[in-house]
């Protein structure tokens, strides 16, 4: 897709859709799709920024999000498209080192293998047992299922993976990067490099997950609270870990199930007998005494493994770089879509460049405020929110881009119908199971056993179906559009 979009010569996704499908309505619908995708994605980024600032400024998560809002706003407003592109190159270098260095360290400490992807399947040092087998045994002893046992059906795993793949190709802040390269050839090259670095990061994630789970259990379970490492108390002080001594023995016990009746702890200003922060929530009826916010695990991982302070600082810098770069890119996409594609191209064509810039900055300010609210009151944990964004991108934007490049028969009516149907279906499914009836959010109630994280693939198929069927029974695109499609399919 990258070289064809660059060949087209437009600078935003709605610009491409509006011109290719020769319709202001198509452009407007594309902007709506882009806004839904971008706001969903940026909610996770603001939560991530807030967690980093709350941990290292030692403030509560809400204050951390607000600090992040201010920095992201300044960063996004002062940096233009090209400026943010160059800074994101530097930020990715920080990000990939910050992610890989602790993974390599921990892999060596646990398995002696410096390659995390291989250490993941290696034997533990000085023990005649493989890492995953050890993790299965430890979790079974605590009452969990095997770590290697999937809790999702094969069709659900397939759909989540496919949504991640198609969603990546439909993310507006990723696509817009290919518009900034000087030549069409460079778009293809940059896409290849991007996929390689994405693969490095994604293939490391399962190893990081298994390392952190094993280290967390070994460090915390059956240990006295008063002798727990400082990292545990640091995260507790900012409200992202809590401990409820259910049997009054001063020993931390970890197991399956929620530690508290409410999902998140509500802290009082008092301390317990062992010095722990007292929570007001009623303890749940199981043996688990620990609440841990899942969003902190990557950041806490080097602390749990007792890595050097410089590695911990590197991870914090990497997490901040990742969240800031993505949030800035998303804000840029939102502001340009509203100022250029809505105001300039649809509602107020007569505005000059200065007025367009004003609308861009105003929309960026409003967007960051809304994103901050989502960061303070997250709809789900970060990875899940990001999965929703990928699903929305796969179901709304990806199909019309593919069909716009490779099919001369898809017309404006078909494209609009596809975008609307795919977005409405996917968004409704997510909202129903996550917010309206969360008690029904289980495989027994999902369509074909597909979770909200993977439903974007079904939305994508619905998008393709309506676009193709409606285009086939309505008037074909004008001749100049078909000529244009032929032209962009021959990248120079």
Secondary structure, 3 states (H helix, E strand, C coil): CHHHHHHHCCCCHHHHHHHHCCCHHHHHHHHHHHHHHHHHHHHHHHHHHHHHHHHHHCCCHHHHHHHHHHHHHHHHHHCCHHHHHHHHHHHHHHHHHHHHHHHHHHHHHHHCCCCHHHHCCCECCCCCCEHHHHHHHHHHHHCCCCCCCCCCCHHHHHHHHHHHHHHHHHCHHHHHHHCCCCCHHHHHHHHHHHHHHHHHHHHHHHHHHHHHHHHHHHHHCCEEHHHCCHHHHHHHHCCCEEECCCCCCCEECCCCCCCECCCCCCEEEEECCCCCEEECCCECCCCCCEEECHHHHHHHHHHHCCCCHHHHHHHHHHHHHHHHHHHHHHHHHHHHHHHHHHHHHHHCCCCCHHHHHHHHHHHHHHHHHHHHHHHHCCCCCHHHHHHHHHHHHHHHHHHHHHHHHHCCCCCHHHHHHHHHHHHHHHHHHHHHHHHHCHHHCCCCCCHHHCCCCCCHHHHHHHHHHHHHHHHHHCCCCCHHHHHHHHHHCCCC
